[in-house]
Each structure stands twice: as structure tokens, then as C-alpha cells.
């Protein structure tokens, strides 16, 4: 359970979007690395000079699925490990389940795929003060104390 002394309030739209911008830089780096790894594997497997690795990968659904998996796994691992991505740490945000436990991989997937690239965060402007992905994944983004 979370200690109530460490919880200030539910996170607002500005902090959420700022954390997304920060995390997007990390995600871009992860996707570059994942792409390089995929290109290396394709070049080793095919050993062809006429067709470039990029041409093979661009229209490949396995490659697209690999990138989505890497993107998802960054978030899921961070959320399950400590409830915070790097962007969330910078903006003192934390993901908590409504029951106070660590979010599950199932709820991480629901949250990730229902976030709609951050658009779901605009739900905090409604009286509920929660994003749509927060509601669907049974979780909350809270602002934590500077000292925690």
C-alpha cells in the first residue's frame, strides 16, 4: 500500500504530457537499437547484396510487431519495477493500481494500447480526473513527494 503522506494528488495533464515527451526520447533510442538489431539479424540471415535490410524490414509485420513489443516492454518493465518510467521520475509521477499493488502485465498491456499515443490523458480534464487508460487498467498516476 502507498503511504498517504507521500501522495500529494492525482497528476494533471501538463505533468503527464511532459513525462510523455521525456519518455519519447528514451523510446526513440530503444527503437533505434531494436531496428539496428533487426537489420543485423536480417543481413546475417540473408547475406544478400541486391536488397537492403531496410527494404526487407519496412513492410514486414514481424518487424513492426518487434518494434511495438520493444516499445511496450519499456513501459511495462518500468511500471512493474517501480511504477515509474524515466519521464515519470523526472516529473515525480508514479503509476499505482487502485488496489495499491504493482500493476500486472495484463493491465500494463491494457494501459499501453488504450493510451492512444497519449491522447487518453486528456480524460484528466473531465470531472473524473483520470485518463481513459487509467480507468481501463484500474490504475492512477499520482504526484509523489520530492523526498520520496
Rosetta constraint file for C-alpha pairs under 8 A:
AtomPair CA 1 CA 99 HARMONIC 7.80 0.50
AtomPair CA 1 CA 100 HARMONIC 4.73 0.50
AtomPair CA 1 CA 101 HARMONIC 6.49 0.50
AtomPair CA 2 CA 6 HARMONIC 7.59 0.50
AtomPair CA 2 CA 7 HARMONIC 7.77 0.50
AtomPair CA 2 CA 100 HARMONIC 6.16 0.50
AtomPair CA 3 CA 7 HARMONIC 7.03 0.50
AtomPair CA 6 CA 144 HARMONIC 5.70 0.50
AtomPair CA 6 CA 145 HARMONIC 5.20 0.50
AtomPair CA 6 CA 148 HARMONIC 6.76 0.50
AtomPair CA 7 CA 142 HARMONIC 6.85 0.50
AtomPair CA 7 CA 143 HARMONIC 6.32 0.50
AtomPair CA 7 CA 144 HARMONIC 5.10 0.50
AtomPair CA 7 CA 145 HARMONIC 6.37 0.50
AtomPair CA 8 CA 142 HARMONIC 7.37 0.50
AtomPair CA 8 CA 143 HARMONIC 5.75 0.50
AtomPair CA 8 CA 144 HARMONIC 5.97 0.50
AtomPair CA 8 CA 145 HARMONIC 6.57 0.50
AtomPair CA 9 CA 142 HARMONIC 5.75 0.50
AtomPair CA 9 CA 143 HARMONIC 5.66 0.50
AtomPair CA 9 CA 144 HARMONIC 7.81 0.50
AtomPair CA 10 CA 129 HARMONIC 7.48 0.50
AtomPair CA 10 CA 130 HARMONIC 7.92 0.50
AtomPair CA 10 CA 140 HARMONIC 7.18 0.50
AtomPair CA 10 CA 141 HARMONIC 5.96 0.50
AtomPair CA 10 CA 142 HARMONIC 4.24 0.50
AtomPair CA 10 CA 143 HARMONIC 5.97 0.50
AtomPair CA 11 CA 15 HARMONIC 6.50 0.50
AtomPair CA 11 CA 16 HARMONIC 6.71 0.50
AtomPair CA 11 CA 93 HARMONIC 7.02 0.50
AtomPair CA 11 CA 141 HARMONIC 5.68 0.50
AtomPair CA 11 CA 142 HARMONIC 4.92 0.50
AtomPair CA 11 CA 143 HARMONIC 5.42 0.50
AtomPair CA 12 CA 16 HARMONIC 6.41 0.50
AtomPair CA 12 CA 124 HARMONIC 6.53 0.50
AtomPair CA 12 CA 129 HARMONIC 7.84 0.50
AtomPair CA 13 CA 17 HARMONIC 6.13 0.50
AtomPair CA 13 CA 121 HARMONIC 6.53 0.50
AtomPair CA 13 CA 122 HARMONIC 6.61 0.50
AtomPair CA 13 CA 124 HARMONIC 6.30 0.50
AtomPair CA 13 CA 125 HARMONIC 7.30 0.50
AtomPair CA 14 CA 18 HARMONIC 6.04 0.50
AtomPair CA 15 CA 19 HARMONIC 6.15 0.50
AtomPair CA 15 CA 91 HARMONIC 6.35 0.50
AtomPair CA 15 CA 93 HARMONIC 7.87 0.50
AtomPair CA 16 CA 20 HARMONIC 6.32 0.50
AtomPair CA 16 CA 88 HARMONIC 7.90 0.50
AtomPair CA 16 CA 93 HARMONIC 7.98 0.50
AtomPair CA 16 CA 121 HARMONIC 7.12 0.50
AtomPair CA 17 CA 21 HARMONIC 6.28 0.50
AtomPair CA 17 CA 118 HARMONIC 7.30 0.50
AtomPair CA 17 CA 121 HARMONIC 7.74 0.50
AtomPair CA 18 CA 22 HARMONIC 6.32 0.50
AtomPair CA 18 CA 87 HARMONIC 7.58 0.50
AtomPair CA 18 CA 91 HARMONIC 7.49 0.50
AtomPair CA 19 CA 23 HARMONIC 6.00 0.50
AtomPair CA 19 CA 86 HARMONIC 7.99 0.50
AtomPair CA 19 CA 87 HARMONIC 4.26 0.50
AtomPair CA 19 CA 88 HARMONIC 5.29 0.50
AtomPair CA 19 CA 90 HARMONIC 7.29 0.50
AtomPair CA 19 CA 91 HARMONIC 6.25 0.50
AtomPair CA 20 CA 24 HARMONIC 5.93 0.50
AtomPair CA 20 CA 87 HARMONIC 6.55 0.50
AtomPair CA 20 CA 118 HARMONIC 7.22 0.50
AtomPair CA 21 CA 25 HARMONIC 6.95 0.50
AtomPair CA 21 CA 87 HARMONIC 7.61 0.50
AtomPair CA 22 CA 26 HARMONIC 7.16 0.50
AtomPair CA 22 CA 86 HARMONIC 7.51 0.50
AtomPair CA 22 CA 87 HARMONIC 4.88 0.50
AtomPair CA 23 CA 27 HARMONIC 6.14 0.50
AtomPair CA 23 CA 85 HARMONIC 7.17 0.50
AtomPair CA 23 CA 86 HARMONIC 6.37 0.50
AtomPair CA 23 CA 87 HARMONIC 4.90 0.50
AtomPair CA 23 CA 88 HARMONIC 7.96 0.50
AtomPair CA 24 CA 28 HARMONIC 6.01 0.50
AtomPair CA 25 CA 29 HARMONIC 6.42 0.50
AtomPair CA 26 CA 30 HARMONIC 6.28 0.50
AtomPair CA 26 CA 86 HARMONIC 7.98 0.50
AtomPair CA 27 CA 31 HARMONIC 6.08 0.50
AtomPair CA 27 CA 71 HARMONIC 6.32 0.50
AtomPair CA 27 CA 74 HARMONIC 7.62 0.50
AtomPair CA 28 CA 32 HARMONIC 6.14 0.50
AtomPair CA 29 CA 33 HARMONIC 6.31 0.50
AtomPair CA 30 CA 34 HARMONIC 6.11 0.50
AtomPair CA 30 CA 70 HARMONIC 7.25 0.50
AtomPair CA 30 CA 71 HARMONIC 7.37 0.50
AtomPair CA 31 CA 35 HARMONIC 5.94 0.50
AtomPair CA 31 CA 67 HARMONIC 6.31 0.50
AtomPair CA 31 CA 70 HARMONIC 7.08 0.50
AtomPair CA 31 CA 71 HARMONIC 7.10 0.50
AtomPair CA 32 CA 36 HARMONIC 6.16 0.50
AtomPair CA 33 CA 37 HARMONIC 6.18 0.50
AtomPair CA 34 CA 38 HARMONIC 6.19 0.50
AtomPair CA 34 CA 66 HARMONIC 7.82 0.50
AtomPair CA 34 CA 67 HARMONIC 6.68 0.50
AtomPair CA 34 CA 70 HARMONIC 7.18 0.50
AtomPair CA 35 CA 39 HARMONIC 6.07 0.50
AtomPair CA 35 CA 67 HARMONIC 7.49 0.50
AtomPair CA 36 CA 40 HARMONIC 6.09 0.50
AtomPair CA 37 CA 41 HARMONIC 6.23 0.50
AtomPair CA 38 CA 42 HARMONIC 6.17 0.50
AtomPair CA 38 CA 63 HARMONIC 7.37 0.50
AtomPair CA 39 CA 43 HARMONIC 6.04 0.50
AtomPair CA 39 CA 53 HARMONIC 5.52 0.50
AtomPair CA 39 CA 54 HARMONIC 7.07 0.50
AtomPair CA 39 CA 57 HARMONIC 7.59 0.50
AtomPair CA 40 CA 44 HARMONIC 6.17 0.50
AtomPair CA 41 CA 45 HARMONIC 6.08 0.50
AtomPair CA 42 CA 46 HARMONIC 5.98 0.50
AtomPair CA 42 CA 47 HARMONIC 7.95 0.50
AtomPair CA 42 CA 53 HARMONIC 6.28 0.50
AtomPair CA 43 CA 47 HARMONIC 5.36 0.50
AtomPair CA 43 CA 48 HARMONIC 7.10 0.50
AtomPair CA 43 CA 53 HARMONIC 6.20 0.50
AtomPair CA 48 CA 52 HARMONIC 7.66 0.50
AtomPair CA 51 CA 55 HARMONIC 6.71 0.50
AtomPair CA 51 CA 56 HARMONIC 7.32 0.50
AtomPair CA 52 CA 56 HARMONIC 6.70 0.50
AtomPair CA 53 CA 57 HARMONIC 6.17 0.50
AtomPair CA 54 CA 58 HARMONIC 5.90 0.50
AtomPair CA 55 CA 59 HARMONIC 7.51 0.50
AtomPair CA 56 CA 60 HARMONIC 6.79 0.50
AtomPair CA 57 CA 63 HARMONIC 5.97 0.50
AtomPair CA 58 CA 63 HARMONIC 7.57 0.50
AtomPair CA 60 CA 64 HARMONIC 6.50 0.50
AtomPair CA 61 CA 65 HARMONIC 6.01 0.50
AtomPair CA 62 CA 66 HARMONIC 6.06 0.50
AtomPair CA 63 CA 67 HARMONIC 6.37 0.50
AtomPair CA 64 CA 68 HARMONIC 6.32 0.50
AtomPair CA 65 CA 69 HARMONIC 6.02 0.50
AtomPair CA 66 CA 70 HARMONIC 6.24 0.50
AtomPair CA 67 CA 71 HARMONIC 6.17 0.50
AtomPair CA 68 CA 72 HARMONIC 6.00 0.50
AtomPair CA 69 CA 73 HARMONIC 5.88 0.50
AtomPair CA 70 CA 74 HARMONIC 6.32 0.50
AtomPair CA 71 CA 75 HARMONIC 6.93 0.50
AtomPair CA 72 CA 76 HARMONIC 6.07 0.50
AtomPair CA 72 CA 109 HARMONIC 7.47 0.50
AtomPair CA 72 CA 112 HARMONIC 6.70 0.50
AtomPair CA 73 CA 77 HARMONIC 5.69 0.50
AtomPair CA 74 CA 78 HARMONIC 6.23 0.50
AtomPair CA 75 CA 79 HARMONIC 5.98 0.50
AtomPair CA 75 CA 85 HARMONIC 6.63 0.50
AtomPair CA 75 CA 108 HARMONIC 7.82 0.50
AtomPair CA 75 CA 112 HARMONIC 7.69 0.50
AtomPair CA 76 CA 80 HARMONIC 5.99 0.50
AtomPair CA 76 CA 105 HARMONIC 6.57 0.50
AtomPair CA 76 CA 108 HARMONIC 5.54 0.50
AtomPair CA 76 CA 109 HARMONIC 7.42 0.50
AtomPair CA 77 CA 81 HARMONIC 5.81 0.50
AtomPair CA 78 CA 82 HARMONIC 6.16 0.50
AtomPair CA 78 CA 83 HARMONIC 6.13 0.50
AtomPair CA 78 CA 84 HARMONIC 5.60 0.50
AtomPair CA 78 CA 85 HARMONIC 5.18 0.50
AtomPair CA 79 CA 83 HARMONIC 3.95 0.50
AtomPair CA 79 CA 84 HARMONIC 5.41 0.50
AtomPair CA 79 CA 85 HARMONIC 6.70 0.50
AtomPair CA 79 CA 95 HARMONIC 6.60 0.50
AtomPair CA 79 CA 102 HARMONIC 7.76 0.50
AtomPair CA 79 CA 103 HARMONIC 6.87 0.50
AtomPair CA 79 CA 108 HARMONIC 7.49 0.50
AtomPair CA 80 CA 102 HARMONIC 5.94 0.50
AtomPair CA 80 CA 103 HARMONIC 5.94 0.50
AtomPair CA 80 CA 104 HARMONIC 6.94 0.50
AtomPair CA 80 CA 105 HARMONIC 7.60 0.50
AtomPair CA 82 CA 102 HARMONIC 7.99 0.50
AtomPair CA 83 CA 94 HARMONIC 5.30 0.50
AtomPair CA 83 CA 95 HARMONIC 4.73 0.50
AtomPair CA 83 CA 96 HARMONIC 6.44 0.50
AtomPair CA 83 CA 102 HARMONIC 7.23 0.50
AtomPair CA 83 CA 103 HARMONIC 7.84 0.50
AtomPair CA 84 CA 88 HARMONIC 5.28 0.50
AtomPair CA 84 CA 89 HARMONIC 5.86 0.50
AtomPair CA 84 CA 93 HARMONIC 6.83 0.50
AtomPair CA 84 CA 94 HARMONIC 5.20 0.50
AtomPair CA 84 CA 95 HARMONIC 6.31 0.50
AtomPair CA 85 CA 89 HARMONIC 6.19 0.50
AtomPair CA 86 CA 90 HARMONIC 6.32 0.50
AtomPair CA 87 CA 91 HARMONIC 6.37 0.50
AtomPair CA 88 CA 92 HARMONIC 5.76 0.50
AtomPair CA 88 CA 93 HARMONIC 4.67 0.50
AtomPair CA 88 CA 94 HARMONIC 6.38 0.50
AtomPair CA 89 CA 93 HARMONIC 6.03 0.50
AtomPair CA 89 CA 94 HARMONIC 7.49 0.50
AtomPair CA 92 CA 143 HARMONIC 5.67 0.50
AtomPair CA 92 CA 144 HARMONIC 5.51 0.50
AtomPair CA 92 CA 145 HARMONIC 7.32 0.50
AtomPair CA 92 CA 146 HARMONIC 7.16 0.50
AtomPair CA 93 CA 141 HARMONIC 6.36 0.50
AtomPair CA 93 CA 142 HARMONIC 5.52 0.50
AtomPair CA 93 CA 143 HARMONIC 4.63 0.50
AtomPair CA 93 CA 144 HARMONIC 5.97 0.50
AtomPair CA 94 CA 141 HARMONIC 5.48 0.50
AtomPair CA 94 CA 142 HARMONIC 5.37 0.50
AtomPair CA 94 CA 143 HARMONIC 6.43 0.50
AtomPair CA 94 CA 144 HARMONIC 6.79 0.50
AtomPair CA 95 CA 103 HARMONIC 7.96 0.50
AtomPair CA 95 CA 139 HARMONIC 6.85 0.50
AtomPair CA 95 CA 140 HARMONIC 5.73 0.50
AtomPair CA 95 CA 141 HARMONIC 4.61 0.50
AtomPair CA 95 CA 142 HARMONIC 6.52 0.50
AtomPair CA 96 CA 100 HARMONIC 6.02 0.50
AtomPair CA 96 CA 101 HARMONIC 6.82 0.50
AtomPair CA 96 CA 102 HARMONIC 6.55 0.50
AtomPair CA 96 CA 103 HARMONIC 6.71 0.50
AtomPair CA 96 CA 139 HARMONIC 5.56 0.50
AtomPair CA 96 CA 140 HARMONIC 5.41 0.50
AtomPair CA 96 CA 141 HARMONIC 6.42 0.50
AtomPair CA 96 CA 142 HARMONIC 7.49 0.50
AtomPair CA 97 CA 101 HARMONIC 5.69 0.50
AtomPair CA 97 CA 102 HARMONIC 6.32 0.50
AtomPair CA 97 CA 103 HARMONIC 5.55 0.50
AtomPair CA 97 CA 138 HARMONIC 5.96 0.50
AtomPair CA 97 CA 139 HARMONIC 3.99 0.50
AtomPair CA 97 CA 140 HARMONIC 6.13 0.50
AtomPair CA 98 CA 138 HARMONIC 5.75 0.50
AtomPair CA 98 CA 139 HARMONIC 5.04 0.50
AtomPair CA 98 CA 140 HARMONIC 6.61 0.50
AtomPair CA 103 CA 107 HARMONIC 6.22 0.50
AtomPair CA 103 CA 108 HARMONIC 6.54 0.50
AtomPair CA 103 CA 139 HARMONIC 7.52 0.50
AtomPair CA 104 CA 108 HARMONIC 6.02 0.50
AtomPair CA 105 CA 109 HARMONIC 6.10 0.50
AtomPair CA 106 CA 110 HARMONIC 6.30 0.50
AtomPair CA 107 CA 111 HARMONIC 5.94 0.50
AtomPair CA 107 CA 137 HARMONIC 4.88 0.50
AtomPair CA 107 CA 138 HARMONIC 7.42 0.50
AtomPair CA 108 CA 112 HARMONIC 5.98 0.50
AtomPair CA 108 CA 137 HARMONIC 7.11 0.50
AtomPair CA 109 CA 113 HARMONIC 6.03 0.50
AtomPair CA 110 CA 114 HARMONIC 5.90 0.50
AtomPair CA 110 CA 133 HARMONIC 7.31 0.50
AtomPair CA 110 CA 136 HARMONIC 6.88 0.50
AtomPair CA 110 CA 137 HARMONIC 5.69 0.50
AtomPair CA 111 CA 115 HARMONIC 5.98 0.50
AtomPair CA 111 CA 133 HARMONIC 4.94 0.50
AtomPair CA 111 CA 134 HARMONIC 6.71 0.50
AtomPair CA 111 CA 136 HARMONIC 6.88 0.50
AtomPair CA 111 CA 137 HARMONIC 5.28 0.50
AtomPair CA 112 CA 116 HARMONIC 7.87 0.50
AtomPair CA 112 CA 133 HARMONIC 7.62 0.50
AtomPair CA 114 CA 120 HARMONIC 7.27 0.50
AtomPair CA 114 CA 132 HARMONIC 7.51 0.50
AtomPair CA 114 CA 133 HARMONIC 5.36 0.50
AtomPair CA 114 CA 136 HARMONIC 7.77 0.50
AtomPair CA 115 CA 119 HARMONIC 6.41 0.50
AtomPair CA 115 CA 120 HARMONIC 4.98 0.50
AtomPair CA 115 CA 121 HARMONIC 7.31 0.50
AtomPair CA 115 CA 132 HARMONIC 7.35 0.50
AtomPair CA 115 CA 133 HARMONIC 5.34 0.50
AtomPair CA 116 CA 120 HARMONIC 6.05 0.50
AtomPair CA 120 CA 131 HARMONIC 5.39 0.50
AtomPair CA 120 CA 132 HARMONIC 5.23 0.50
AtomPair CA 120 CA 133 HARMONIC 6.10 0.50
AtomPair CA 121 CA 130 HARMONIC 7.48 0.50
AtomPair CA 121 CA 131 HARMONIC 4.54 0.50
AtomPair CA 121 CA 132 HARMONIC 6.86 0.50
AtomPair CA 121 CA 133 HARMONIC 7.62 0.50
AtomPair CA 122 CA 126 HARMONIC 7.86 0.50
AtomPair CA 122 CA 131 HARMONIC 6.32 0.50
AtomPair CA 123 CA 128 HARMONIC 7.69 0.50
AtomPair CA 123 CA 129 HARMONIC 6.71 0.50
AtomPair CA 123 CA 130 HARMONIC 5.73 0.50
AtomPair CA 123 CA 131 HARMONIC 4.27 0.50
AtomPair CA 123 CA 132 HARMONIC 5.76 0.50
AtomPair CA 124 CA 128 HARMONIC 6.76 0.50
AtomPair CA 124 CA 129 HARMONIC 4.02 0.50
AtomPair CA 124 CA 130 HARMONIC 4.51 0.50
AtomPair CA 124 CA 131 HARMONIC 5.18 0.50
AtomPair CA 125 CA 129 HARMONIC 6.11 0.50
AtomPair CA 125 CA 130 HARMONIC 7.97 0.50
AtomPair CA 126 CA 130 HARMONIC 7.67 0.50
AtomPair CA 130 CA 134 HARMONIC 5.98 0.50
AtomPair CA 130 CA 135 HARMONIC 6.72 0.50
AtomPair CA 130 CA 140 HARMONIC 7.04 0.50
AtomPair CA 131 CA 135 HARMONIC 6.52 0.50
AtomPair CA 132 CA 136 HARMONIC 6.25 0.50
AtomPair CA 133 CA 137 HARMONIC 5.92 0.50
AtomPair CA 134 CA 138 HARMONIC 5.84 0.50
AtomPair CA 134 CA 139 HARMONIC 4.91 0.50
AtomPair CA 134 CA 140 HARMONIC 5.54 0.50
AtomPair CA 134 CA 141 HARMONIC 7.57 0.50
AtomPair CA 135 CA 139 HARMONIC 6.47 0.50
AtomPair CA 135 CA 140 HARMONIC 7.88 0.50
AtomPair CA 144 CA 148 HARMONIC 7.00 0.50
